[in-house]
Amino acid sequence: AWGRVRDYRQYQISQMSNVDVYFESRLSAQEILAFGFQNIAVATGSTWRRDGVARAHVVPMPVDPAMPVYTPDDLMGGNIPTGTVVLFDDDHYYMGGVLAELMARQGAKVTLVTPSAYVSDWTRNTLEQGAIHRRLAELGVEIVLNRAVTRIVAGGVATACAYTGSQRDFAADAVVLVTSRQQDDGVWCELKARRDQWADSGIRSIKIIGDAEAPGPIAWATYAGHRFARELDEADIGDALPFRREVTALAAD
């Protein structure tokens, strides 16, 4: 369903005669400098981590190289595990539930493990959480709440209770980690290191936006692009709010 956010904007942009779009056209920092663009937004996105770092783990968890480990990027690219699969959801948005459903519908025996008390916890804000849990249960997905995967071993995973730390192992042929994302900011870092060449290349400004700056939900990426366009000709205000907040209060007079 979230694909409509992309599809709508892609269609609207395709109707604009003053916008040129080049798909599958990666640019290096040197190529960007050579083009002579005046203002540049670096929106190179992010990739899902394979080491388990997110909320439950602030450092990489132990992972046995003998166990096949997948991320949402793999599944969205068509590389979908089969057999008995453990999905560890420490992202808590919609992605974990979506991928568990995808694998279950393709015949995998799926166990979804999450430290949260709810599957896809964040979707309680959009009133989807109950429907997601019900659908996964109907598809035969084993839902394990309040547990975190502590290490990935050959033949399965080890987990611990989020409250007591009690251990429990789950057998698996493959593991899917839906944890956190890491920004792909290599081009931005190289451009920033060559800031002294911007003026000679005709560049007025370069700004990193969206997931490349800080991975977040799709709504945040949409907002980042909109904000970049609005503030393009304005002075950089840093972290200050780009709007004035109006506080409504009751008055005696």
Backbone as CSV, one residue per row, in Angstrom:
resi,resn,N_x,N_y,N_z,CA_x,CA_y,CA_z,C_x,C_y,C_z
1,ALA,0.813,-1.206,0.000,0.000,0.000,0.000,0.852,1.265,0.000
2,TRP,2.000,1.205,0.692,2.828,2.409,0.781,3.470,2.753,-0.566
3,GLY,3.476,1.819,-1.515,4.042,2.098,-2.826,3.315,3.218,-3.548
4,ARG,2.079,3.477,-3.164,1.314,4.544,-3.824,1.942,5.911,-3.568
5,VAL,2.654,6.050,-2.460,3.329,7.320,-2.171,4.351,7.618,-3.261
6,ARG,5.102,6.593,-3.652,6.072,6.737,-4.735,5.391,6.879,-6.089
7,ASP,4.413,6.006,-6.358,3.772,5.987,-7.673,3.074,7.307,-7.984
8,TYR,2.408,7.882,-6.985,1.698,9.142,-7.200,2.669,10.243,-7.602
9,ARG,3.763,10.369,-6.867,4.717,11.444,-7.160,5.443,11.219,-8.477
10,GLN,5.724,9.967,-8.776,6.382,9.662,-10.040,5.489,10.051,-11.216
11,TYR,4.200,9.782,-11.096,3.274,10.144,-12.170,3.142,11.654,-12.293
12,GLN,3.011,12.354,-11.175,2.875,13.807,-11.218,4.105,14.461,-11.839
13,ILE,5.284,13.978,-11.464,6.522,14.546,-12.002,6.640,14.270,-13.494
14,SER,6.168,13.096,-13.941,6.276,12.743,-15.362,5.483,13.688,-16.252
15,GLN,4.510,14.417,-15.685,3.696,15.344,-16.470,4.292,16.751,-16.522
16,MET,5.394,16.972,-15.817,6.000,18.301,-15.763,7.073,18.434,-16.838
17,SER,6.883,19.391,-17.730,7.828,19.569,-18.832,9.158,20.153,-18.382
18,ASN,9.191,20.757,-17.205,10.427,21.382,-16.725,11.207,20.488,-15.765
19,VAL,10.851,19.202,-15.722,11.560,18.251,-14.862,12.046,17.083,-15.708
20,ASP,13.334,16.804,-15.648,13.922,15.651,-16.334,14.273,14.591,-15.292
21,VAL,13.863,13.357,-15.542,14.123,12.260,-14.613,14.970,11.202,-15.314
22,TYR,16.040,10.778,-14.652,16.925,9.745,-15.189,17.005,8.607,-14.170
23,PHE,16.291,7.518,-14.439,16.303,6.378,-13.531,17.583,5.564,-13.718
24,GLU,17.950,4.822,-12.675,19.107,3.922,-12.710,20.348,4.642,-13.233
25,SER,20.573,5.828,-12.719,21.715,6.645,-13.167,22.516,7.099,-11.951
26,ARG,23.342,6.208,-11.441,24.170,6.551,-10.283,25.254,7.549,-10.683
27,LEU,25.517,8.497,-9.790,26.537,9.507,-10.033,27.582,9.460,-8.934
28,SER,28.836,9.639,-9.319,29.913,9.766,-8.341,30.053,11.233,-7.963
29,ALA,30.821,11.506,-6.927,31.052,12.891,-6.518,31.722,13.673,-7.641
30,GLN,32.647,13.051,-8.344,33.340,13.724,-9.438,32.374,14.079,-10.561
31,GLU,31.459,13.184,-10.881,30.485,13.455,-11.939,29.543,14.584,-11.539
32,ILE,29.154,14.625,-10.270,28.278,15.700,-9.795,28.976,17.045,-9.914
33,LEU,30.239,17.099,-9.542,31.000,18.345,-9.651,31.155,18.773,-11.106
34,ALA,31.253,17.805,-12.009,31.483,18.121,-13.419,30.226,18.610,-14.128
35,PHE,29.046,18.263,-13.626,27.804,18.650,-14.288,27.547,20.150,-14.225
36,GLY,27.984,20.795,-13.165,27.768,22.229,-13.036,26.401,22.616,-12.515
37,PHE,25.741,21.734,-11.779,24.460,22.075,-11.163,24.667,23.183,-10.136
38,GLN,23.679,24.067,-9.991,23.794,25.142,-9.011,23.408,24.684,-7.610
39,ASN,22.315,23.956,-7.502,21.837,23.472,-6.202,21.607,21.966,-6.286
40,ILE,22.084,21.258,-5.298,22.063,19.796,-5.340,21.486,19.240,-4.046
41,ALA,20.558,18.310,-4.168,20.046,17.556,-3.023,20.548,16.123,-3.141
42,VAL,21.254,15.670,-2.146,21.751,14.294,-2.122,20.749,13.452,-1.339
43,ALA,20.003,12.626,-2.050,18.978,11.775,-1.426,19.254,10.330,-1.821
44,THR,20.375,9.810,-1.350,20.848,8.486,-1.762,20.307,7.351,-0.903
45,GLY,19.436,7.671,0.048,18.733,6.624,0.778,19.552,5.914,1.838
46,SER,19.097,4.712,2.166,19.729,3.922,3.221,19.556,2.443,2.912
47,THR,20.281,1.609,3.639,20.169,0.158,3.491,19.962,-0.470,4.867
48,TRP,19.273,-1.599,4.877,18.996,-2.294,6.134,20.248,-2.999,6.637
49,ARG,20.461,-2.938,7.933,21.644,-3.527,8.555,21.498,-5.043,8.666
50,ARG,22.641,-5.737,8.610,22.677,-7.191,8.723,23.246,-7.663,10.060
51,ASP,23.555,-6.722,10.949,24.230,-7.097,12.195,23.334,-7.018,13.424
52,GLY,22.051,-6.672,13.239,21.121,-6.666,14.358,21.071,-5.394,15.166
53,VAL,21.875,-4.401,14.820,21.881,-3.153,15.582,20.555,-2.426,15.403
54,ALA,19.920,-2.093,16.519,18.668,-1.323,16.513,18.388,-0.884,17.941
55,ARG,17.218,-1.233,18.463,16.866,-0.850,19.827,17.431,-1.826,20.861
56,ALA,17.247,-3.124,20.628,17.699,-4.120,21.594,19.214,-4.263,21.619
57,HIS,19.856,-3.972,20.493,21.316,-4.112,20.392,21.912,-2.815,19.851
58,VAL,22.786,-2.212,20.635,23.463,-1.000,20.163,24.812,-1.338,19.545
59,VAL,25.235,-2.588,19.657,26.432,-3.093,18.983,26.024,-4.362,18.246
60,PRO,26.769,-4.771,17.217,26.393,-5.966,16.461,26.284,-7.210,17.341
61,MET,25.271,-8.027,17.073,25.088,-9.280,17.802,25.965,-10.368,17.186
62,PRO,26.292,-11.416,17.926,27.054,-12.532,17.356,26.248,-13.234,16.263
63,VAL,26.861,-13.423,15.111,26.191,-14.063,13.978,27.096,-15.153,13.422
64,ASP,26.604,-16.381,13.393,27.348,-17.491,12.803,27.281,-17.363,11.284
65,PRO,28.425,-17.306,10.612,28.403,-17.152,9.144,27.749,-18.314,8.412
66,ALA,27.540,-19.443,9.107,26.901,-20.587,8.461,25.400,-20.393,8.287
67,MET,24.822,-19.437,9.018,23.374,-19.197,8.932,23.070,-18.138,7.872
68,PRO,22.217,-18.434,6.898,21.815,-17.416,5.917,21.029,-16.296,6.597
69,VAL,21.506,-15.068,6.446,20.852,-13.905,7.049,20.357,-12.985,5.941
70,TYR,19.097,-12.600,6.020,18.474,-11.744,5.017,18.043,-10.427,5.661
71,THR,17.876,-9.417,4.824,17.326,-8.138,5.258,16.133,-7.797,4.364
72,PRO,15.346,-6.779,4.720,14.246,-6.371,3.836,14.707,-6.036,2.421
73,ASP,15.930,-5.520,2.267,16.434,-5.221,0.925,16.500,-6.485,0.077
74,ASP,16.916,-7.602,0.680,16.987,-8.869,-0.052,15.601,-9.317,-0.503
75,LEU,14.637,-9.273,0.416,13.293,-9.746,0.084,12.631,-8.855,-0.955
76,MET,12.835,-7.547,-0.846,12.246,-6.644,-1.836,12.919,-6.787,-3.190
77,GLY,14.134,-7.336,-3.197,14.831,-7.606,-4.447,14.493,-8.962,-5.035
78,GLY,13.585,-9.702,-4.391,13.153,-10.993,-4.919,13.863,-12.189,-4.328
79,ASN,14.817,-11.969,-3.422,15.556,-13.068,-2.791,14.858,-13.432,-1.481
80,ILE,13.918,-14.346,-1.555,13.040,-14.657,-0.423,13.391,-16.028,0.150
81,PRO,13.664,-16.120,1.456,14.015,-17.411,2.053,12.822,-18.357,2.118
82,THR,13.126,-19.644,2.163,12.089,-20.670,2.258,12.387,-21.564,3.456
83,GLY,11.509,-22.516,3.704,11.705,-23.420,4.827,11.262,-22.786,6.131
84,THR,11.989,-23.081,7.197,11.693,-22.522,8.514,12.479,-21.230,8.694
85,VAL,11.766,-20.133,8.901,12.400,-18.811,8.939,12.040,-18.097,10.239
86,VAL,13.046,-17.529,10.896,12.817,-16.648,12.040,13.008,-15.212,11.579
87,LEU,12.001,-14.381,11.781,12.096,-12.954,11.471,12.193,-12.188,12.788
88,PHE,13.281,-11.462,12.964,13.460,-10.649,14.169,13.102,-9.209,13.840
89,ASP,12.016,-8.723,14.436,11.533,-7.368,14.164,11.869,-6.456,15.343
90,ASP,12.936,-5.687,15.191,13.280,-4.673,16.190,13.136,-3.279,15.586
91,ASP,12.367,-3.213,14.492,12.064,-1.943,13.824,10.734,-1.394,14.337
92,HIS,9.768,-2.295,14.516,8.473,-1.992,15.137,7.542,-1.141,14.278
93,TYR,7.887,-0.895,13.015,6.974,-0.197,12.121,6.182,-1.265,11.346
94,TYR,5.893,-1.044,10.093,5.059,-1.988,9.350,5.854,-3.075,8.644
95,MET,7.172,-2.878,8.471,7.963,-3.749,7.613,7.997,-5.198,8.090
96,GLY,8.186,-5.423,9.381,8.278,-6.792,9.880,7.029,-7.606,9.592
97,GLY,5.862,-7.038,9.858,4.616,-7.742,9.596,4.396,-8.004,8.120
98,VAL,4.757,-7.045,7.287,4.590,-7.194,5.837,5.442,-8.346,5.309
99,LEU,6.700,-8.409,5.743,7.599,-9.449,5.240,7.242,-10.823,5.795
100,ALA,6.763,-10.871,7.032,6.313,-12.149,7.585,5.140,-12.690,6.774
101,GLU,4.221,-11.809,6.408,3.083,-12.224,5.585,3.539,-12.691,4.210
102,LEU,4.479,-11.966,3.607,4.991,-12.338,2.287,5.569,-13.747,2.304
103,MET,6.414,-14.036,3.289,7.050,-15.356,3.345,6.037,-16.450,3.647
104,ALA,5.091,-16.161,4.533,4.076,-17.158,4.867,3.219,-17.500,3.655
105,ARG,2.874,-16.513,2.875,2.050,-16.749,1.684,2.809,-17.544,0.625
106,GLN,4.138,-17.505,0.686,4.933,-18.269,-0.273,5.361,-19.624,0.275
107,GLY,4.775,-20.004,1.400,4.974,-21.361,1.893,5.983,-21.544,3.000
108,ALA,6.630,-20.491,3.453,7.610,-20.618,4.526,6.913,-20.787,5.873
109,LYS,7.580,-21.485,6.786,7.098,-21.598,8.162,7.769,-20.488,8.957
110,VAL,7.018,-19.460,9.315,7.592,-18.222,9.838,7.338,-18.077,11.335
111,THR,8.390,-17.707,12.051,8.277,-17.301,13.450,8.721,-15.851,13.549
112,LEU,7.837,-14.974,14.007,8.159,-13.558,14.155,8.482,-13.286,15.623
113,VAL,9.706,-12.825,15.871,10.162,-12.519,17.228,10.343,-11.014,17.352
114,THR,9.768,-10.416,18.394,9.918,-8.976,18.597,10.002,-8.659,20.087
115,PRO,10.835,-7.697,20.487,10.894,-7.290,21.901,9.650,-6.529,22.347
116,SER,8.837,-6.090,21.403,7.646,-5.312,21.725,6.519,-6.212,22.225
117,ALA,5.537,-5.587,22.847,4.342,-6.317,23.270,3.332,-6.454,22.140
118,TYR,3.615,-5.839,20.980,2.709,-5.873,19.832,3.498,-6.145,18.557
119,VAL,2.883,-6.863,17.629,3.437,-6.983,16.284,3.297,-5.639,15.581
120,SER,4.352,-5.208,14.897,4.308,-3.927,14.174,3.719,-2.833,15.058
121,ASP,4.349,-2.633,16.204,3.824,-1.782,17.279,3.383,-0.405,16.792
122,TRP,4.181,0.220,15.927,3.893,1.590,15.496,2.551,1.706,14.785
123,THR,2.095,0.612,14.176,0.848,0.683,13.407,-0.383,0.821,14.295
124,ARG,-0.209,0.809,15.607,-1.338,1.170,16.470,-1.746,2.618,16.214
125,ASN,-0.786,3.445,15.772,-1.086,4.841,15.469,-1.961,4.988,14.231
126,THR,-1.929,4.004,13.348,-2.719,4.066,12.117,-3.897,3.091,12.147
127,LEU,-4.156,2.512,13.316,-5.282,1.596,13.523,-5.178,0.340,12.663
128,GLU,-3.944,-0.060,12.324,-3.730,-1.256,11.508,-3.213,-2.440,12.313
129,GLN,-2.777,-2.208,13.535,-2.071,-3.241,14.287,-2.917,-4.495,14.493
130,GLY,-4.152,-4.326,14.887,-5.011,-5.479,15.118,-5.206,-6.320,13.869
131,ALA,-5.399,-5.651,12.741,-5.593,-6.370,11.478,-4.328,-7.116,11.076
132,ILE,-3.164,-6.511,11.316,-1.893,-7.156,10.975,-1.699,-8.416,11.808
133,HIS,-1.916,-8.313,13.118,-1.752,-9.480,13.997,-2.719,-10.595,13.601
134,ARG,-3.958,-10.234,13.354,-4.972,-11.228,13.002,-4.613,-11.941,11.695
135,ARG,-4.154,-11.186,10.709,-3.818,-11.789,9.418,-2.633,-12.738,9.553
136,LEU,-1.623,-12.344,10.303,-0.461,-13.216,10.486,-0.853,-14.495,11.218
137,ALA,-1.697,-14.357,12.233,-2.148,-15.537,12.973,-2.934,-16.481,12.064
138,GLU,-3.765,-15.933,11.199,-4.552,-16.755,10.278,-3.665,-17.472,9.268
139,LEU,-2.515,-16.884,8.950,-1.581,-17.493,8.001,-0.667,-18.512,8.669
140,GLY,-0.796,-18.682,9.976,0.013,-19.674,10.672,1.355,-19.175,11.157
141,VAL,1.574,-17.871,11.141,2.835,-17.313,11.637,2.863,-17.425,13.158
142,GLU,3.947,-17.990,13.700,4.109,-18.047,15.155,4.609,-16.688,15.633
143,ILE,3.861,-16.057,16.507,4.183,-14.712,16.982,4.741,-14.802,18.397
144,VAL,5.985,-14.349,18.558,6.668,-14.403,19.853,6.933,-12.971,20.299
145,LEU,6.201,-12.511,21.306,6.306,-11.134,21.780,7.234,-11.044,22.990
146,ASN,7.713,-9.838,23.259,8.539,-9.553,24.440,9.825,-10.375,24.478
147,ARG,10.365,-10.693,23.315,11.628,-11.424,23.240,12.535,-10.805,22.190
148,ALA,13.833,-10.853,22.464,14.828,-10.336,21.525,15.788,-11.447,21.138
149,VAL,16.153,-11.489,19.877,17.197,-12.414,19.435,18.529,-11.911,19.977
150,THR,19.255,-12.772,20.677,20.533,-12.372,21.277,21.731,-12.806,20.451
151,ARG,21.574,-13.891,19.713,22.648,-14.327,18.819,22.069,-15.272,17.769
152,ILE,22.741,-15.303,16.636,22.350,-16.178,15.535,23.391,-17.281,15.434
153,VAL,22.940,-18.528,15.524,23.847,-19.669,15.520,23.511,-20.565,14.334
154,ALA,24.360,-21.552,14.097,24.087,-22.513,13.036,22.854,-23.323,13.413
155,GLY,21.824,-23.228,12.602,20.612,-23.994,12.860,19.533,-23.270,13.612
156,GLY,19.733,-21.985,13.934,18.671,-21.271,14.629,19.126,-19.999,15.302
157,VAL,18.320,-19.543,16.262,18.634,-18.316,16.999,18.419,-18.552,18.486
158,ALA,19.121,-17.768,19.294,18.900,-17.745,20.734,18.180,-16.452,21.069
159,THR,17.207,-16.526,21.967,16.445,-15.336,22.342,16.425,-15.184,23.858
160,ALA,16.099,-13.969,24.296,15.977,-13.683,25.722,14.717,-12.871,25.962
161,CYS,14.043,-13.132,27.074,12.853,-12.378,27.446,13.232,-10.929,27.718
162,ALA,12.428,-10.003,27.240,12.719,-8.581,27.421,12.626,-8.163,28.882
163,TYR,11.957,-8.954,29.707,11.763,-8.600,31.116,12.625,-9.422,32.067
164,THR,12.673,-10.736,31.848,13.382,-11.606,32.794,14.727,-12.091,32.289
165,GLY,14.945,-12.000,30.978,16.188,-12.508,30.417,16.205,-14.007,30.219
166,SER,15.105,-14.698,30.473,15.057,-16.153,30.312,15.337,-16.537,28.865
167,GLN,16.083,-17.603,28.680,16.552,-18.002,27.362,15.579,-18.965,26.682
168,ARG,15.519,-18.873,25.371,14.739,-19.812,24.570,15.315,-19.834,23.160
169,ASP,15.508,-21.017,22.621,16.072,-21.167,21.283,14.976,-21.516,20.277
170,PHE,15.188,-21.073,19.032,14.279,-21.391,17.939,15.097,-21.933,16.773
171,ALA,14.656,-23.056,16.219,15.325,-23.620,15.051,14.933,-22.838,13.805
172,ALA,15.870,-22.733,12.861,15.582,-21.991,11.626,16.546,-22.404,10.526
173,ASP,16.033,-22.338,9.301,16.883,-22.523,8.125,17.464,-21.197,7.655
174,ALA,16.801,-20.099,8.031,17.246,-18.758,7.636,16.704,-17.756,8.638
175,VAL,17.355,-16.596,8.695,16.951,-15.523,9.607,16.781,-14.239,8.805
176,VAL,15.694,-13.528,9.069,15.463,-12.214,8.464,15.570,-11.172,9.571
177,LEU,16.474,-10.210,9.402,16.660,-9.147,10.388,15.976,-7.872,9.915
178,VAL,14.940,-7.468,10.620,14.274,-6.191,10.365,14.598,-5.319,11.571
179,THR,15.742,-4.682,11.516,16.235,-3.959,12.692,16.311,-2.460,12.420
180,SER,17.451,-1.977,11.973,17.572,-0.548,11.663,18.261,-0.384,10.320
181,ARG,18.313,0.850,9.864,18.934,1.142,8.570,20.147,2.046,8.750
182,GLN,21.052,1.946,7.799,22.260,2.758,7.814,22.252,3.647,6.577
183,GLN,22.457,4.944,6.788,22.381,5.873,5.677,23.511,5.647,4.672
184,ASP,23.172,5.749,3.389,24.159,5.649,2.312,24.631,7.062,1.969
185,ASP,25.597,7.540,2.719,26.035,8.934,2.575,27.453,9.066,2.035
186,GLY,27.930,8.032,1.341,29.291,8.068,0.820,29.529,9.217,-0.148
187,VAL,28.590,9.436,-1.069,28.736,10.524,-2.046,28.734,11.874,-1.338
188,TRP,27.846,12.038,-0.360,27.784,13.290,0.385,29.090,13.553,1.132
189,CYS,29.642,12.534,1.764,30.893,12.712,2.512,32.030,13.127,1.585
190,GLU,32.066,12.544,0.389,33.115,12.911,-0.564,32.911,14.334,-1.078
191,LEU,31.664,14.704,-1.344,31.385,16.075,-1.789,31.734,17.080,-0.702
192,LYS,31.413,16.745,0.529,31.716,17.646,1.641,33.218,17.829,1.808
193,ALA,33.977,16.747,1.570,35.432,16.834,1.679,36.040,17.689,0.568
194,ARG,35.287,17.889,-0.519,35.779,18.686,-1.653,35.021,20.010,-1.755
195,ARG,34.614,20.527,-0.605,33.842,21.766,-0.564,34.563,22.927,-1.252
196,ASP,35.883,22.931,-1.195,36.641,24.024,-1.805,36.515,24.044,-3.323
197,GLN,35.962,22.983,-3.920,35.794,22.918,-5.370,34.381,23.299,-5.811
198,TRP,33.490,23.525,-4.862,32.096,23.799,-5.218,31.960,25.059,-6.063
199,ALA,32.556,26.132,-5.619,32.406,27.418,-6.316,32.944,27.334,-7.739
200,ASP,34.100,26.708,-7.915,34.692,26.584,-9.253,33.831,25.722,-10.172
201,SER,33.007,24.859,-9.589,32.118,23.998,-10.379,30.750,24.629,-10.591
202,GLY,30.572,25.866,-10.116,29.298,26.565,-10.280,28.242,26.158,-9.275
203,ILE,28.645,25.493,-8.203,27.691,24.996,-7.210,27.469,26.031,-6.116
204,ARG,26.211,26.330,-5.849,25.855,27.249,-4.765,25.606,26.507,-3.454
205,SER,24.962,25.365,-3.546,24.648,24.630,-2.320,24.514,23.144,-2.605
206,ILE,24.893,22.345,-1.614,24.658,20.901,-1.633,24.100,20.527,-0.271
207,LYS,22.978,19.819,-0.269,22.352,19.440,0.997,21.971,17.971,0.963
208,ILE,22.214,17.283,2.057,21.817,15.883,2.172,20.454,15.823,2.852
209,ILE,19.543,15.013,2.304,18.173,14.971,2.825,17.673,13.530,2.904
210,GLY,16.539,13.363,3.547,15.857,12.071,3.588,16.626,11.004,4.347
211,ASP,16.479,9.757,3.901,17.128,8.635,4.574,18.641,8.729,4.533
212,ALA,19.191,9.404,3.539,20.641,9.562,3.472,21.159,10.392,4.637
213,GLU,20.319,11.286,5.147,20.693,12.089,6.313,20.379,11.348,7.603
214,ALA,19.182,10.800,7.701,18.760,10.041,8.883,17.589,9.155,8.481
215,PRO,17.754,7.831,8.445,16.669,6.941,8.033,15.416,7.131,8.882
216,GLY,14.271,7.124,8.213,13.001,7.301,8.910,11.862,6.759,8.069
217,PRO,10.620,6.892,8.532,9.454,6.437,7.761,9.326,7.198,6.438
218,ILE,8.543,6.650,5.535,8.401,7.239,4.209,7.820,8.651,4.277
219,ALA,6.984,8.920,5.269,6.420,10.267,5.410,7.513,11.292,5.687
220,TRP,8.532,10.890,6.423,9.631,11.815,6.719,10.443,12.117,5.464
221,ALA,10.623,11.109,4.609,11.350,11.326,3.362,10.586,12.290,2.455
222,THR,9.263,12.122,2.400,8.430,13.033,1.613,8.536,14.455,2.139
223,TYR,8.481,14.598,3.453,8.602,15.921,4.078,9.967,16.538,3.785
224,ALA,11.025,15.731,3.825,12.374,16.250,3.591,12.507,16.831,2.187
225,GLY,11.941,16.140,1.187,12.001,16.654,-0.174,11.194,17.925,-0.341
226,HIS,10.030,17.963,0.281,9.173,19.149,0.207,9.852,20.334,0.884
227,ARG,10.473,20.081,2.032,11.140,21.159,2.760,12.339,21.690,1.975
228,PHE,13.074,20.781,1.318,14.221,21.221,0.517,13.781,22.203,-0.561
229,ALA,12.677,21.891,-1.244,12.188,22.766,-2.309,11.727,24.108,-1.757
230,ARG,11.046,24.097,-0.627,10.540,25.339,-0.038,11.672,26.262,0.419
231,GLU,12.739,25.688,0.939,13.815,26.486,1.522,14.984,26.693,0.573
232,LEU,14.809,26.328,-0.696,15.919,26.346,-1.644,16.577,27.708,-1.770
233,ASP,15.787,28.771,-1.819,16.327,30.119,-2.011,16.416,30.903,-0.710
234,GLU,16.257,30.224,0.407,16.307,30.894,1.697,17.625,30.605,2.405
235,ALA,17.924,31.420,3.401,19.133,31.213,4.192,18.987,29.949,5.031
236,ASP,20.097,29.262,5.268,20.089,28.042,6.061,19.747,28.372,7.511
237,ILE,18.690,27.743,8.031,18.269,28.020,9.408,18.668,26.898,10.365
238,GLY,19.436,25.928,9.869,19.901,24.857,10.738,18.766,24.004,11.261
239,ASP,18.746,23.812,12.582,17.722,22.967,13.200,16.494,23.752,13.656
240,ALA,16.464,25.037,13.377,15.308,25.844,13.784,14.072,25.426,12.991
241,LEU,12.900,25.611,13.588,11.666,25.252,12.906,11.405,26.189,11.733
242,PRO,10.993,25.643,10.578,10.737,26.478,9.403,9.350,27.110,9.413
243,PHE,8.696,27.106,10.546,7.361,27.685,10.647,7.198,28.289,12.039
244,ARG,6.211,29.152,12.167,5.922,29.774,13.456,4.773,29.036,14.119
245,ARG,4.983,28.640,15.344,3.962,27.895,16.068,2.990,28.865,16.723
246,GLU,1.724,28.630,16.462,0.685,29.454,17.073,0.098,28.703,18.264
247,VAL,0.228,29.276,19.444,-0.265,28.647,20.663,-1.624,29.248,21.018
248,THR,-2.619,28.402,21.065,-3.968,28.844,21.411,-4.188,28.673,22.911
249,ALA,-4.645,29.733,23.558,-4.867,29.676,25.006,-6.154,30.410,25.353
250,LEU,-6.765,30.006,26.438,-7.967,30.679,26.915,-7.576,31.929,27.694
251,ALA,-8.306,32.999,27.476,-8.023,34.252,28.173,-9.252,34.672,28.980
252,ALA,-9.011,35.340,30.089,-10.116,35.769,30.958,-10.877,36.937,30.363
253,ASP,-10.171,37.798,29.602,-10.853,38.985,29.069,-11.370,38.740,27.657
